[in-house]
Amino acid sequence: MAILWTDVPTPVTTLFYDATGLVSDKDHQWQVKSNCTATLSSGWSASELFHTLGLVCNPPTGLTTTGITSSSATLNWGGKSFCFIL
C-alpha cells in the first residue's frame, strides 16, 4: 500500500505538532526536516511510527432508579445521552 503524505501547510515554530483528524485504529507515520533558510533545508528525519487508538464505547455508569411507584419507575444514568435499554 502506498503511503499518503500530508504536508503541514504552515511552518511550525515550536518543538511539537498536534495532528488532528486522523483515522482511528490505523497506522500512521511522520517525518520532519529543518528549513534553515529560504534556500537551505536538511534531509528528512527518520520515520516515527504510531497507531491511533480505536473508538471506545464504554457502557453508561451510575445507574439509579428514582420515582418508584406501584406501577412505574425512572432509570437514570451518566456518561452517555443516547443509549439502548435492554
N, C-alpha and C positions, 0 to 999 in steps of 0.2 A: 504494500500500500504506500502510495506517495505521501510525503509529509506536506501538509498545508502550512506555510509560514505566514504570519501576520506581522507587518511592521508596526511599531508604535508610532503614531502619527506625529508626535512632537518630541523633541529631545527631553530626556529625563535628566534632571539636575540633582537628583537625590541618589542615595545608595540602595534604593529599593523601587519596585514597581508592583502595583496591585493590579493584577489581571482580573477582569470581571467578564461575565457572560460565557464562561467556559462550559462545555458539555459535561454533565455529571457522569461519574463512573467510566471515565475514559483516560487513556494515557496521553500525556502532554509532555512537551519539552520546550526548553528555550535556551537561547544563546544571547550574549551581549558583546558589543565591541565599543571601544572608546573612539570618539570623534575628537581628536586633539585640536585640530584647526579646520578651517573650511576645506582644506585640501589634503589633510593627513589624518588617517584613521588606522586603528590597529586591526589585526585579524580577529576573527570570531573566537570567543571563549569556547571551552569545552561545553558540551550539552549538559543541561541539568534536566533529569527526567523525573516526572511525578505523575501520580494517578489521582484524579479528583474523586472525592467521596461519592458514593451512590446516594440516591434520595432515601431519606429515612422517614418512615411514617409511624410514629410512636402512638400507642393507644392513649385515649383520654385518661386523665388522672383525677383523683379526688372525688370519686362518685359518692354522692349523698342523696338521701331521699327526704323530701320535705312535703308538707301539705297532705299528710296521710289522713285519709278518712275511711269510712267503712267500705267505699267503693272506688277510690281513686288515690293516686299518689303522683308526685312530681319527682323525676330523676334529674339531678344536676351534676355537672362535671366541669372540669377545666382542661385547658390545653388545646382543644380543637373546637371550632364553632360549627363544623359540618361533620356529622357522624351518622352512621347507620346503627340503629338499635336492634339487636337480635334478641 
